[in-house]
Amino acid sequence: MKKKLVLLVVIFALIIPQSIFAGSSDEKIKTKIRYDKAGQKIGESKISTKKNKDGEEITIEEKFDNNGHKVGQKISKEREPISLSQTQDVSLKASLNAEPGWWSANTTGVWDDTSIFGTYEVDVSSYSKSYADSSKSEYAPIDLIYVKTQLLIKGTLSTTDSDSNTDASFAIVTFSSETVQDTVWTSLPDFVATSNHKFEHEGYTNWYPTTEDS
């Protein structure tokens, strides 16, 4: 009797945690190994993708070093545009240059070794893009598309830039920070690259997401 009881407890312990801690059915989680430019492993990333209550598809990449310590986080968003009204005038739809299909926002920052003397800078890129549909095989112009990005190093504003376009499919910002001196005795300082995006198109709900990388 005792052996049967122990066996049931073991089976219960193996099954219950899976049902309690399993992610939601719409959440996708994967991991990837990160390497530096020399091909050396510098850590791993845990990437999770899910939709929030507003229908936005959010991708969160948590970065860890080789010792398992979290060193940064990257957030990107995608959303299918929402019509303001299902009963809007058909003539309004017909007057649109193109109906938006899928909007995507992203920010990426990475330390770059710029010289052999231990000088580094942060390379930043961000974008707002409007696609014809979720396959992202072609772009679709909208009334206004915009992105503004700022970079903070050790909590101090380093660089900011923006791009704004009308009747266009994308806005893109790329820049590099001022150089930072690094030695074998110090580590590179923390940075945070944050972007504000705008997606505006007549007849559709405007979208103003924020993305970041650190």
ROMARRO-17402 format. One record per residue (C-alpha): residue in one letter; residue number from 1; y, x, z; chain. Coordinates in pm, 1 decimal, always signed. Each point is the difference from the previous one (the first is absolute). Layout:
REM ROMARRO-17402
@resn->A; resi->NUM; yy->Y; xx->X; zz->Z; chain->A
...
//
This chain:
REM ROMARRO-17402
@resn->M; resi->1; yy->+0.0; xx->+0.0; zz->+0.0; chain->A
@resn->K; resi->2; yy->+242.3; xx->+278.3; zz->+87.6; chain->A
@resn->K; resi->3; yy->-72.3; xx->+179.2; zz->-329.0; chain->A
@resn->K; resi->4; yy->+77.3; xx->-316.4; zz->-197.3; chain->A
@resn->L; resi->5; yy->+322.5; xx->-45.8; zz->+194.5; chain->A
@resn->V; resi->6; yy->+112.3; xx->+357.1; zz->-71.4; chain->A
@resn->L; resi->7; yy->-80.5; xx->-42.6; zz->-368.0; chain->A
@resn->L; resi->8; yy->+209.4; xx->-316.9; zz->-19.6; chain->A
@resn->V; resi->9; yy->+293.4; xx->+174.0; zz->+170.5; chain->A
@resn->V; resi->10; yy->-14.7; xx->+290.3; zz->-250.5; chain->A
@resn->I; resi->11; yy->-8.1; xx->-236.8; zz->-297.6; chain->A
@resn->F; resi->12; yy->+290.8; xx->-200.5; zz->+149.0; chain->A
@resn->A; resi->13; yy->+204.1; xx->+319.4; zz->+48.5; chain->A
@resn->L; resi->14; yy->-59.5; xx->+106.2; zz->-360.2; chain->A
@resn->I; resi->15; yy->+91.8; xx->-335.9; zz->-154.3; chain->A
@resn->I; resi->16; yy->+295.0; xx->-124.6; zz->+204.8; chain->A
@resn->P; resi->17; yy->+248.4; xx->+289.0; zz->-62.7; chain->A
@resn->Q; resi->18; yy->-38.8; xx->-44.3; zz->-375.2; chain->A
@resn->S; resi->19; yy->+99.2; xx->-366.3; zz->+19.8; chain->A
@resn->I; resi->20; yy->+285.1; xx->+63.3; zz->+243.7; chain->A
@resn->F; resi->21; yy->+165.8; xx->+299.0; zz->-163.3; chain->A
@resn->A; resi->22; yy->-69.6; xx->-66.9; zz->-368.2; chain->A
@resn->G; resi->23; yy->+317.7; xx->-26.0; zz->-209.1; chain->A
@resn->S; resi->24; yy->+112.9; xx->-319.4; zz->-164.9; chain->A
@resn->S; resi->25; yy->-177.8; xx->-105.6; zz->-318.4; chain->A
@resn->D; resi->26; yy->+306.4; xx->+78.3; zz->-214.1; chain->A
@resn->E; resi->27; yy->+55.2; xx->+349.6; zz->+144.0; chain->A
@resn->K; resi->28; yy->-121.3; xx->+304.5; zz->-190.3; chain->A
@resn->I; resi->29; yy->-34.0; xx->+335.4; zz->+177.7; chain->A
@resn->K; resi->30; yy->-83.7; xx->+339.5; zz->-149.8; chain->A
@resn->T; resi->31; yy->+46.2; xx->+365.9; zz->+86.2; chain->A
@resn->K; resi->32; yy->+95.9; xx->+301.8; zz->-207.7; chain->A
@resn->I; resi->33; yy->+21.2; xx->+374.2; zz->+61.3; chain->A
@resn->R; resi->34; yy->+340.0; xx->+166.1; zz->-42.9; chain->A
@resn->Y; resi->35; yy->+43.0; xx->+353.8; zz->-137.0; chain->A
@resn->D; resi->36; yy->+297.2; xx->+233.2; zz->-31.5; chain->A
@resn->K; resi->37; yy->+101.5; xx->+170.9; zz->-324.5; chain->A
@resn->A; resi->38; yy->-237.3; xx->+288.9; zz->+72.8; chain->A
@resn->G; resi->39; yy->-292.7; xx->-239.1; zz->+18.4; chain->A
@resn->Q; resi->40; yy->-44.5; xx->+30.6; zz->+376.3; chain->A
@resn->K; resi->41; yy->-87.0; xx->-313.6; zz->+196.1; chain->A
@resn->I; resi->42; yy->+294.3; xx->-103.3; zz->+217.4; chain->A
@resn->G; resi->43; yy->-134.8; xx->-328.3; zz->+133.8; chain->A
@resn->E; resi->44; yy->-108.2; xx->-350.9; zz->-86.2; chain->A
@resn->S; resi->45; yy->+164.9; xx->-335.5; zz->-64.0; chain->A
@resn->K; resi->46; yy->-109.4; xx->-348.4; zz->+99.2; chain->A
@resn->I; resi->47; yy->+123.1; xx->-251.9; zz->-257.4; chain->A
@resn->S; resi->48; yy->-2.9; xx->-374.1; zz->+69.6; chain->A
@resn->T; resi->49; yy->+111.6; xx->-273.0; zz->-240.4; chain->A
@resn->K; resi->50; yy->+47.5; xx->-365.5; zz->+86.9; chain->A
@resn->K; resi->51; yy->+224.7; xx->-299.4; zz->-66.6; chain->A
@resn->N; resi->52; yy->+238.1; xx->-126.7; zz->+264.8; chain->A
@resn->K; resi->53; yy->+91.3; xx->-365.6; zz->+65.1; chain->A
@resn->D; resi->54; yy->+267.9; xx->+13.7; zz->-271.4; chain->A
@resn->G; resi->55; yy->-250.4; xx->+105.0; zz->-265.6; chain->A
@resn->E; resi->56; yy->+126.8; xx->+359.3; zz->-14.8; chain->A
@resn->E; resi->57; yy->-267.1; xx->+263.4; zz->-60.0; chain->A
@resn->I; resi->58; yy->+69.0; xx->+283.5; zz->+245.0; chain->A
@resn->T; resi->59; yy->-161.9; xx->+342.9; zz->-17.2; chain->A
@resn->I; resi->60; yy->+21.4; xx->+218.9; zz->+310.2; chain->A
@resn->E; resi->61; yy->-111.9; xx->+363.4; zz->-18.2; chain->A
@resn->E; resi->62; yy->-37.9; xx->+167.6; zz->+339.2; chain->A
@resn->K; resi->63; yy->-12.2; xx->+379.2; zz->-26.5; chain->A
@resn->F; resi->64; yy->-201.1; xx->+220.2; zz->+238.1; chain->A
@resn->D; resi->65; yy->-27.6; xx->+379.0; zz->+26.8; chain->A
@resn->N; resi->66; yy->-325.7; xx->+195.4; zz->+22.1; chain->A
@resn->N; resi->67; yy->-5.8; xx->-57.5; zz->+377.1; chain->A
@resn->G; resi->68; yy->+20.2; xx->-377.2; zz->-36.4; chain->A
@resn->H; resi->69; yy->+361.8; xx->-25.4; zz->+114.7; chain->A
@resn->K; resi->70; yy->+218.4; xx->-254.4; zz->-182.0; chain->A
@resn->V; resi->71; yy->+276.4; xx->+182.8; zz->-186.4; chain->A
@resn->G; resi->72; yy->+160.7; xx->-272.3; zz->-207.4; chain->A
@resn->Q; resi->73; yy->-13.3; xx->-340.6; zz->-162.4; chain->A
@resn->K; resi->74; yy->+80.7; xx->-133.5; zz->-346.5; chain->A
@resn->I; resi->75; yy->+69.4; xx->-366.4; zz->-78.6; chain->A
@resn->S; resi->76; yy->+13.9; xx->-156.4; zz->-345.6; chain->A
@resn->K; resi->77; yy->+22.7; xx->-366.3; zz->-100.7; chain->A
@resn->E; resi->78; yy->-81.9; xx->-225.7; zz->-291.8; chain->A
@resn->R; resi->79; yy->+72.0; xx->-367.6; zz->-51.1; chain->A
@resn->E; resi->80; yy->-51.3; xx->-262.7; zz->-264.4; chain->A
@resn->P; resi->81; yy->+338.0; xx->-172.2; zz->-54.0; chain->A
@resn->I; resi->82; yy->+24.9; xx->-357.2; zz->+128.4; chain->A
@resn->S; resi->83; yy->+167.1; xx->-276.3; zz->-202.4; chain->A
@resn->L; resi->84; yy->+282.9; xx->-175.7; zz->+184.8; chain->A
@resn->S; resi->85; yy->-126.5; xx->-340.5; zz->-107.7; chain->A
@resn->Q; resi->86; yy->-308.9; xx->-128.7; zz->-175.6; chain->A
@resn->T; resi->87; yy->+210.0; xx->-281.5; zz->-152.8; chain->A
@resn->Q; resi->88; yy->+290.2; xx->+206.1; zz->-131.1; chain->A
@resn->D; resi->89; yy->+143.1; xx->-85.7; zz->-342.3; chain->A
@resn->V; resi->90; yy->-221.4; xx->+126.3; zz->-283.0; chain->A
@resn->S; resi->91; yy->+312.6; xx->+106.7; zz->-191.3; chain->A
@resn->L; resi->92; yy->+79.4; xx->+244.6; zz->+281.9; chain->A
@resn->K; resi->93; yy->-338.0; xx->+165.7; zz->-40.5; chain->A
@resn->A; resi->94; yy->+45.2; xx->+16.0; zz->-375.0; chain->A
@resn->S; resi->95; yy->+333.5; xx->+179.4; zz->+40.2; chain->A
@resn->L; resi->96; yy->-147.9; xx->+287.4; zz->+200.8; chain->A
@resn->N; resi->97; yy->-33.2; xx->+329.3; zz->-184.8; chain->A
@resn->A; resi->98; yy->-338.4; xx->+51.3; zz->+162.0; chain->A
@resn->E; resi->99; yy->-174.4; xx->-157.3; zz->+294.3; chain->A
@resn->P; resi->100; yy->-82.0; xx->+262.5; zz->+263.9; chain->A
@resn->G; resi->101; yy->-363.9; xx->+43.6; zz->+82.6; chain->A
@resn->W; resi->102; yy->-38.7; xx->+266.5; zz->+266.8; chain->A
@resn->W; resi->103; yy->+251.8; xx->+199.4; zz->+204.3; chain->A
@resn->S; resi->104; yy->-83.0; xx->+336.4; zz->+156.8; chain->A
@resn->A; resi->105; yy->+193.5; xx->+225.1; zz->+243.2; chain->A
@resn->N; resi->106; yy->-90.8; xx->+349.8; zz->+115.7; chain->A
@resn->T; resi->107; yy->+135.8; xx->+315.2; zz->+169.8; chain->A
@resn->T; resi->108; yy->-160.7; xx->+345.4; zz->+10.8; chain->A
@resn->G; resi->109; yy->+113.9; xx->+320.7; zz->+173.4; chain->A
@resn->V; resi->110; yy->-176.8; xx->+336.2; zz->+18.4; chain->A
@resn->W; resi->111; yy->+82.5; xx->+351.0; zz->+118.8; chain->A
@resn->D; resi->112; yy->+14.2; xx->+247.5; zz->-288.6; chain->A
@resn->D; resi->113; yy->-24.9; xx->+377.8; zz->+32.6; chain->A
@resn->T; resi->114; yy->+294.9; xx->+113.2; zz->-212.9; chain->A
@resn->S; resi->115; yy->-27.2; xx->+374.9; zz->+40.8; chain->A
@resn->I; resi->116; yy->-220.7; xx->+283.0; zz->+124.4; chain->A
@resn->F; resi->117; yy->+235.7; xx->+55.6; zz->+295.3; chain->A
@resn->G; resi->118; yy->-105.1; xx->-309.5; zz->+193.3; chain->A
@resn->T; resi->119; yy->+279.1; xx->-227.3; zz->-124.3; chain->A
@resn->Y; resi->120; yy->-89.1; xx->-368.9; zz->-29.6; chain->A
@resn->E; resi->121; yy->+159.3; xx->-322.4; zz->-116.2; chain->A
@resn->V; resi->122; yy->-101.8; xx->-365.8; zz->-4.1; chain->A
@resn->D; resi->123; yy->-59.4; xx->-151.0; zz->-344.6; chain->A
@resn->V; resi->124; yy->+68.2; xx->-374.3; zz->+8.4; chain->A
@resn->S; resi->125; yy->-69.8; xx->-266.0; zz->-260.2; chain->A
@resn->S; resi->126; yy->+31.2; xx->-377.2; zz->+21.8; chain->A
@resn->Y; resi->127; yy->-6.7; xx->-290.9; zz->-238.5; chain->A
@resn->S; resi->128; yy->+35.1; xx->-372.9; zz->-51.1; chain->A
@resn->K; resi->129; yy->-205.8; xx->-126.1; zz->-295.4; chain->A
@resn->S; resi->130; yy->-51.3; xx->-339.1; zz->-161.8; chain->A
@resn->Y; resi->131; yy->-321.2; xx->-58.2; zz->-193.9; chain->A
@resn->A; resi->132; yy->-101.1; xx->-282.6; zz->-231.5; chain->A
@resn->D; resi->133; yy->-303.8; xx->-81.3; zz->+214.8; chain->A
@resn->S; resi->134; yy->-228.1; xx->+144.7; zz->+266.5; chain->A
@resn->S; resi->135; yy->-183.1; xx->+217.5; zz->-253.5; chain->A
@resn->K; resi->136; yy->+318.9; xx->+212.1; zz->-24.7; chain->A
@resn->S; resi->137; yy->-70.3; xx->+68.1; zz->-366.3; chain->A
@resn->E; resi->138; yy->+360.6; xx->-73.0; zz->-105.8; chain->A
@resn->Y; resi->139; yy->+341.9; xx->-36.5; zz->+157.6; chain->A
@resn->A; resi->140; yy->+208.2; xx->-319.4; zz->+23.6; chain->A
@resn->P; resi->141; yy->+382.1; xx->+24.2; zz->+32.2; chain->A
@resn->I; resi->142; yy->+178.6; xx->-196.7; zz->+273.9; chain->A
@resn->D; resi->143; yy->+366.6; xx->-75.8; zz->+72.2; chain->A
@resn->L; resi->144; yy->+49.0; xx->+274.7; zz->+260.5; chain->A
@resn->I; resi->145; yy->-229.0; xx->+276.3; zz->+118.5; chain->A
@resn->Y; resi->146; yy->+115.8; xx->+258.3; zz->+254.1; chain->A
@resn->V; resi->147; yy->-110.4; xx->+275.1; zz->+238.0; chain->A
@resn->K; resi->148; yy->+196.1; xx->+206.0; zz->+254.8; chain->A
@resn->T; resi->149; yy->-171.8; xx->+284.2; zz->+186.5; chain->A
@resn->Q; resi->150; yy->+110.5; xx->+213.6; zz->+291.9; chain->A
@resn->L; resi->151; yy->-172.5; xx->+304.2; zz->+148.2; chain->A
@resn->L; resi->152; yy->+27.1; xx->+98.7; zz->+364.5; chain->A
@resn->I; resi->153; yy->-116.8; xx->+342.6; zz->+123.1; chain->A
@resn->K; resi->154; yy->-28.0; xx->+33.7; zz->+377.5; chain->A
@resn->G; resi->155; yy->+188.5; xx->-330.2; zz->+26.3; chain->A
@resn->T; resi->156; yy->+299.9; xx->+127.1; zz->-200.3; chain->A
@resn->L; resi->157; yy->+95.5; xx->-142.0; zz->-339.6; chain->A
@resn->S; resi->158; yy->-78.3; xx->+258.2; zz->-268.6; chain->A
@resn->T; resi->159; yy->+26.8; xx->-176.7; zz->-336.1; chain->A
@resn->T; resi->160; yy->+52.6; xx->-349.9; zz->-138.3; chain->A
@resn->D; resi->161; yy->-8.3; xx->-137.2; zz->-354.0; chain->A
@resn->S; resi->162; yy->-31.5; xx->-334.3; zz->-178.2; chain->A
@resn->D; resi->163; yy->-70.6; xx->-157.0; zz->-338.9; chain->A
@resn->S; resi->164; yy->+98.9; xx->-351.4; zz->-109.9; chain->A
@resn->N; resi->165; yy->-69.1; xx->-167.5; zz->-336.6; chain->A
@resn->T; resi->166; yy->+52.9; xx->-345.6; zz->-150.2; chain->A
@resn->D; resi->167; yy->-234.7; xx->-168.0; zz->-248.0; chain->A
@resn->A; resi->168; yy->-241.0; xx->+287.9; zz->+61.8; chain->A
@resn->S; resi->169; yy->-355.9; xx->+65.6; zz->+115.6; chain->A
@resn->F; resi->170; yy->+42.4; xx->+286.7; zz->+243.3; chain->A
@resn->A; resi->171; yy->+235.1; xx->+202.2; zz->+218.5; chain->A
@resn->I; resi->172; yy->-100.9; xx->+354.0; zz->+98.3; chain->A
@resn->V; resi->173; yy->+138.2; xx->+261.3; zz->+239.6; chain->A
@resn->T; resi->174; yy->-116.6; xx->+362.5; zz->+24.9; chain->A
@resn->F; resi->175; yy->+160.7; xx->+285.1; zz->+192.2; chain->A
@resn->S; resi->176; yy->-70.0; xx->+304.4; zz->+217.4; chain->A
@resn->S; resi->177; yy->+145.7; xx->+76.8; zz->+341.6; chain->A
@resn->E; resi->178; yy->+186.0; xx->+311.7; zz->+101.3; chain->A
@resn->T; resi->179; yy->-232.1; xx->+294.7; zz->+63.6; chain->A
@resn->V; resi->180; yy->-150.8; xx->+55.2; zz->+343.7; chain->A
@resn->Q; resi->181; yy->-106.1; xx->+342.2; zz->+126.9; chain->A
@resn->D; resi->182; yy->-346.6; xx->+16.2; zz->+153.6; chain->A
@resn->T; resi->183; yy->-179.7; xx->+287.4; zz->+171.9; chain->A
@resn->V; resi->184; yy->-351.4; xx->+53.6; zz->+133.1; chain->A
@resn->W; resi->185; yy->+137.8; xx->-74.4; zz->+346.5; chain->A
@resn->T; resi->186; yy->+144.0; xx->-343.2; zz->-77.6; chain->A
@resn->S; resi->187; yy->-116.8; xx->-319.4; zz->-164.9; chain->A
@resn->L; resi->188; yy->+185.8; xx->-199.0; zz->-260.4; chain->A
@resn->P; resi->189; yy->+224.9; xx->-269.6; zz->+154.2; chain->A
@resn->D; resi->190; yy->-68.3; xx->-371.9; zz->-19.9; chain->A
@resn->F; resi->191; yy->+144.2; xx->-196.6; zz->-290.8; chain->A
@resn->V; resi->192; yy->+25.9; xx->-369.6; zz->-85.9; chain->A
@resn->A; resi->193; yy->+77.3; xx->-128.6; zz->-350.2; chain->A
@resn->T; resi->194; yy->+101.2; xx->-368.2; zz->-0.2; chain->A
@resn->S; resi->195; yy->+82.0; xx->-222.3; zz->-298.3; chain->A
@resn->N; resi->196; yy->+164.5; xx->-340.4; zz->-32.0; chain->A
@resn->H; resi->197; yy->-98.3; xx->-192.7; zz->-311.5; chain->A
@resn->K; resi->198; yy->+144.5; xx->-302.4; zz->-179.4; chain->A
@resn->F; resi->199; yy->-175.9; xx->-231.6; zz->-245.0; chain->A
@resn->E; resi->200; yy->+214.1; xx->-290.3; zz->-127.0; chain->A
@resn->H; resi->201; yy->-79.0; xx->-239.9; zz->-283.7; chain->A
@resn->E; resi->202; yy->+139.8; xx->-347.2; zz->-73.3; chain->A
@resn->G; resi->203; yy->-244.8; xx->-274.7; zz->+88.1; chain->A
@resn->Y; resi->204; yy->-203.1; xx->+219.1; zz->+236.9; chain->A
@resn->T; resi->205; yy->+12.6; xx->+91.4; zz->+367.1; chain->A
@resn->N; resi->206; yy->+180.4; xx->+333.1; zz->+42.4; chain->A
@resn->W; resi->207; yy->-188.0; xx->+282.5; zz->+174.5; chain->A
@resn->Y; resi->208; yy->+153.9; xx->+274.3; zz->+216.6; chain->A
@resn->P; resi->209; yy->-282.0; xx->+217.8; zz->+138.3; chain->A
@resn->T; resi->210; yy->+29.5; xx->+331.0; zz->+185.9; chain->A
@resn->T; resi->211; yy->-245.6; xx->+287.1; zz->-51.6; chain->A
@resn->E; resi->212; yy->-26.2; xx->+342.2; zz->+161.4; chain->A
@resn->D; resi->213; yy->-192.2; xx->+326.6; zz->+17.6; chain->A
@resn->S; resi->214; yy->-6.8; xx->+253.1; zz->+282.2; chain->A
//
